[in-house]
């Protein structure tokens, strides 16, 4: 289990994979996309099980949103928005990250969006900045426009140094479709708007025996035993890391970033995907 700062993930995970051991790695998989692809290729070569700790996937309200989209509850998706507004103070290495909002936080929301929408990102345009009252050394706010498969636009805003109203930890997420909308405003509460109705109804949440990290650790244990797939595995999670990396690249250059091209620059090869073994 790799739960160290991100810049150490490549070294530690590589050494574990060389010993043919299954790995549970906390998010992000690696400090940058190139290191992530290096780990992916090593896992493919060793035919090893690697699961990434994207804990927001393992919460009832996130699963309810995914199931609502998948079932067609709100019809054909047209757009989505996600806003995160919570002031938070860390000690240690996070305070020194140059893109702390995008790299340490937004990857949670990007991965949740991929999970809920069932789509990968295609293009990213981002702007990050540091308000003058920020206690972080790096950029603690970011505005990101993401284009997902099927030309689905998603606007994301995040702030670690927010003032005024605060969002939930999973963000104020709104998914809008031809037959209505789903909204997450407070953690563990999902609202369903039918058609153009202004009064929503609460969406029933699935009952899970375990949630959050406990669910993830149980899933990893079952994957090691060959009883269930790793969720998410390294093959899937590379696309969440790619969104984060593309957002950082766009914020630095001021230009949109094509996600597939960004992956290819990092030497990602989709043809190398193997039939994953159980460990």
C-alpha positions as CSV (number, residue, x, y, z in Angstrom):
1,X,0.0,0.0,0.0
2,X,1.6,3.2,-1.2
3,X,0.3,6.2,0.9
4,X,3.4,8.5,0.6
5,X,3.6,11.9,-1.1
6,X,3.0,11.8,-4.8
7,X,6.6,12.4,-5.9
8,X,7.6,9.1,-4.3
9,X,4.9,7.0,-5.9
10,X,6.8,6.0,-9.1
11,X,9.9,4.8,-7.2
12,X,8.0,2.8,-4.5
13,X,5.4,1.3,-6.8
14,X,8.1,0.3,-9.3
15,X,10.0,-1.6,-6.7
16,X,6.9,-3.4,-5.5
17,X,5.9,-4.3,-9.0
18,X,9.4,-5.7,-9.7
19,X,8.7,-8.1,-6.8
20,X,5.4,-9.2,-8.4
21,X,3.2,-8.0,-5.6
22,X,-0.2,-6.4,-6.0
23,X,-0.3,-2.6,-5.3
24,X,-2.9,-0.3,-3.8
25,X,-1.6,3.2,-4.6
26,X,-3.2,6.4,-3.2
27,X,-4.2,9.0,-5.7
28,X,-2.6,10.4,-7.7
29,X,-1.0,7.4,-9.3
30,X,2.1,9.4,-9.9
31,X,3.4,13.0,-9.6
32,X,3.1,13.5,-13.4
33,X,1.7,11.7,-16.4
34,X,5.0,10.4,-17.7
35,X,5.6,8.6,-14.4
36,X,2.1,7.3,-14.5
37,X,2.5,5.8,-17.9
38,X,5.9,4.3,-16.8
39,X,4.0,2.5,-14.0
40,X,1.2,1.5,-16.3
41,X,3.7,-0.1,-18.8
42,X,5.5,-1.9,-16.0
43,X,2.2,-3.2,-14.6
44,X,1.4,-4.5,-18.1
45,X,4.8,-6.1,-18.5
46,X,4.6,-7.8,-15.1
47,X,0.9,-8.5,-15.5
48,X,0.4,-7.1,-12.1
49,X,-2.7,-5.9,-10.3
50,X,-2.6,-2.2,-9.5
51,X,-5.5,-0.4,-7.9
52,X,-5.7,3.4,-7.3
53,X,-7.3,5.0,-4.3
54,X,-9.9,7.2,-5.8
55,X,-12.1,7.1,-2.7
56,X,-14.9,9.4,-4.0
57,X,-16.1,6.6,-6.3
58,X,-16.9,4.5,-3.3
59,X,-19.6,6.8,-1.8
60,X,-23.4,6.2,-2.1
61,X,-24.2,9.6,-3.6
62,X,-21.6,9.3,-6.3
63,X,-22.8,5.8,-7.3
64,X,-26.4,7.1,-7.3
65,X,-25.4,9.9,-9.7
66,X,-23.7,7.3,-12.0
67,X,-26.7,5.0,-11.9
68,X,-29.1,7.9,-12.6
69,X,-27.1,8.9,-15.7
70,X,-26.7,5.3,-16.8
71,X,-30.4,4.5,-16.5
72,X,-31.4,7.5,-18.6
73,X,-33.2,9.2,-15.7
74,X,-32.5,12.6,-17.1
75,X,-32.4,11.7,-20.7
76,X,-29.6,12.7,-23.1
77,X,-26.9,14.7,-21.2
78,X,-26.4,18.2,-22.5
79,X,-23.9,19.7,-20.1
80,X,-22.6,19.6,-16.5
81,X,-21.0,21.9,-13.9
82,X,-19.0,21.3,-10.8
83,X,-18.0,23.9,-8.2
84,X,-15.8,23.3,-5.2
85,X,-15.5,26.1,-2.6
86,X,-13.9,25.1,0.7
87,X,-11.0,26.9,2.6
88,X,-8.6,24.4,4.0
89,X,-5.2,24.6,5.6
90,X,-2.7,21.8,5.2
91,X,0.7,21.3,6.8
92,X,3.7,19.9,4.8
93,X,4.3,19.2,1.2
94,X,0.9,20.4,-0.2
95,X,1.6,23.9,0.9
96,X,4.6,24.0,-1.6
97,X,2.8,22.5,-4.7
98,X,2.8,24.8,-7.7
99,X,-0.7,23.6,-8.8
100,X,-2.2,22.4,-5.5
101,X,-5.8,22.9,-6.5
102,X,-5.6,21.0,-9.8
103,X,-3.1,18.3,-8.8
104,X,-4.2,17.5,-5.2
105,X,-7.9,18.2,-5.4
106,X,-9.3,18.4,-8.9
107,X,-8.2,14.9,-9.7
108,X,-10.8,13.7,-7.2
109,X,-13.6,15.6,-9.1
110,X,-12.3,14.7,-12.5
111,X,-12.2,11.0,-11.7
112,X,-15.7,11.3,-10.2
113,X,-17.0,13.0,-13.4
114,X,-15.5,10.2,-15.5
115,X,-17.1,7.6,-13.3
116,X,-20.5,9.3,-13.3
117,X,-20.6,10.2,-17.0
118,X,-19.0,6.9,-18.2
119,X,-16.9,9.0,-20.6
120,X,-13.3,10.0,-21.0
121,X,-12.1,13.6,-21.5
122,X,-11.1,14.8,-25.0
123,X,-10.0,18.4,-24.5
124,X,-9.1,20.6,-21.5
125,X,-8.7,24.4,-21.2
126,X,-7.6,25.7,-17.8
127,X,-6.7,28.8,-15.9
128,X,-5.2,28.6,-12.4
129,X,-4.3,31.5,-10.0
130,X,-3.4,32.4,-6.5
131,X,-5.6,35.1,-4.7
132,X,-3.5,37.5,-2.7
133,X,-5.0,36.2,0.6
134,X,-4.0,32.6,-0.2
135,X,-1.9,30.7,2.3
136,X,-0.6,28.3,-0.3
137,X,2.6,29.0,-2.2
138,X,1.1,27.8,-5.5
139,X,-2.2,28.3,-7.3
140,X,-5.1,27.5,-5.0
141,X,-7.9,28.3,-7.5
142,X,-8.7,27.0,-11.0
143,X,-11.3,27.3,-13.7
144,X,-11.4,24.4,-16.1
145,X,-13.4,23.7,-19.2
146,X,-13.5,20.0,-20.1
147,X,-14.9,18.4,-23.2
148,X,-15.8,14.8,-22.7
149,X,-16.6,12.1,-25.3
150,X,-19.7,12.9,-27.3
151,X,-18.8,16.6,-27.2
152,X,-20.2,16.9,-23.7
153,X,-19.1,20.2,-22.1
154,X,-18.3,20.3,-18.4
155,X,-17.3,23.5,-16.5
156,X,-15.3,23.1,-13.3
157,X,-14.3,25.6,-10.7
158,X,-12.4,24.9,-7.5
159,X,-11.0,27.0,-4.6
160,X,-9.0,25.9,-1.6
161,X,-9.2,29.5,-0.2
162,X,-12.9,30.2,-0.7
163,X,-14.8,33.0,1.0
164,X,-18.6,33.1,1.4
165,X,-20.8,30.0,0.7
166,X,-19.2,26.6,0.8
167,X,-19.8,23.5,-1.3
168,X,-19.8,19.9,-0.4
169,X,-16.4,18.0,-0.5
170,X,-17.6,16.4,-3.8
171,X,-18.5,19.8,-5.1
172,X,-21.8,21.3,-6.1
173,X,-22.4,19.1,-9.1
174,X,-25.2,19.6,-11.6
175,X,-25.9,17.2,-14.5
176,X,-28.4,18.5,-17.0
177,X,-30.2,16.3,-19.6
178,X,-33.2,16.4,-22.0
179,X,-35.5,15.0,-19.3
180,X,-34.3,16.9,-16.2
181,X,-31.4,17.3,-14.0
182,X,-29.5,15.8,-11.0
183,X,-27.8,18.0,-8.4
184,X,-25.4,17.2,-5.6
185,X,-25.4,20.2,-3.3
186,X,-24.5,18.6,0.1
187,X,-22.5,15.5,0.6
188,X,-24.8,12.4,0.6
189,X,-27.8,14.3,-0.8
190,X,-28.8,14.0,-4.5
191,X,-31.8,15.9,-5.9
192,X,-33.7,14.9,-9.0
193,X,-35.5,17.6,-11.1
194,X,-38.0,16.2,-13.5
195,X,-38.2,18.1,-16.8
196,X,-38.5,21.8,-16.1
197,X,-39.8,21.4,-12.6
198,X,-38.4,23.7,-10.0
199,X,-39.1,21.5,-7.0
200,X,-36.8,18.5,-6.8
201,X,-37.2,15.1,-5.2
202,X,-34.4,13.3,-3.2
203,X,-32.9,10.5,-5.2
204,X,-32.7,7.2,-3.3
205,X,-29.1,6.2,-2.5
206,X,-27.8,2.7,-2.7
207,X,-27.2,0.9,0.6
208,X,-23.6,-0.2,0.8
209,X,-22.2,-2.4,3.5
210,X,-18.9,-0.4,3.4
211,X,-18.2,3.1,2.0
212,X,-15.3,5.3,1.2
213,X,-11.8,3.9,1.9
214,X,-13.2,0.9,3.8
215,X,-15.0,0.0,0.5
216,X,-11.9,0.5,-1.5
217,X,-9.7,-1.7,0.8
218,X,-12.3,-4.4,0.7
219,X,-12.5,-4.2,-3.1
220,X,-8.7,-4.4,-3.3
221,X,-8.6,-7.4,-1.0
222,X,-11.3,-9.2,-3.1
223,X,-9.3,-8.3,-6.3
224,X,-6.1,-9.9,-4.8
225,X,-8.1,-13.0,-4.0
226,X,-9.5,-13.1,-7.6
227,X,-13.1,-12.5,-6.4
228,X,-13.7,-9.0,-8.1
229,X,-12.0,-6.6,-10.5
230,X,-9.9,-3.8,-9.1
231,X,-11.9,-0.5,-9.3
232,X,-10.4,1.6,-10.5
233,X,-7.4,-0.2,-11.9
234,X,-4.3,1.4,-13.4
235,X,-5.6,1.1,-17.0
236,X,-8.7,3.1,-16.1
237,X,-7.0,5.6,-13.8
238,X,-4.5,6.8,-16.3
239,X,-7.3,8.7,-18.0
240,X,-8.0,10.6,-14.7
241,X,-4.3,11.4,-14.3
242,X,-4.3,12.6,-17.9
243,X,-7.1,15.1,-17.3
244,X,-5.2,16.5,-14.4
245,X,-1.9,16.7,-16.3
246,X,-3.7,18.3,-19.3
247,X,-5.2,20.9,-17.0
248,X,-1.8,21.8,-15.6
249,X,-0.3,22.0,-19.1
250,X,-3.2,24.2,-20.3
251,X,-2.9,26.5,-17.3
252,X,0.8,27.0,-17.9
253,X,0.6,27.6,-21.6
254,X,-2.8,29.3,-21.9
255,X,-3.8,26.9,-24.7
256,X,-6.3,24.0,-24.9
257,X,-4.8,20.6,-24.6
258,X,-5.9,17.5,-26.6
259,X,-6.0,14.7,-24.0
260,X,-5.2,11.9,-26.5
261,X,-2.2,13.8,-27.9
262,X,-1.1,14.6,-24.3
263,X,-1.2,10.8,-23.5
264,X,0.8,10.0,-26.6
265,X,3.5,12.5,-25.7
266,X,3.8,10.7,-22.3
267,X,4.4,7.4,-24.4
268,X,1.0,5.9,-23.6
269,X,0.1,3.1,-26.0
270,X,-3.6,1.8,-26.0
271,X,-2.6,-1.2,-28.0
272,X,-0.5,-2.6,-25.1
273,X,-3.5,-3.1,-22.9
274,X,-3.4,-6.7,-21.7
275,X,-6.0,-9.1,-20.4
276,X,-5.6,-8.4,-16.7
277,X,-4.8,-11.4,-14.5
278,X,-6.0,-11.9,-11.0
279,X,-3.2,-12.0,-8.5
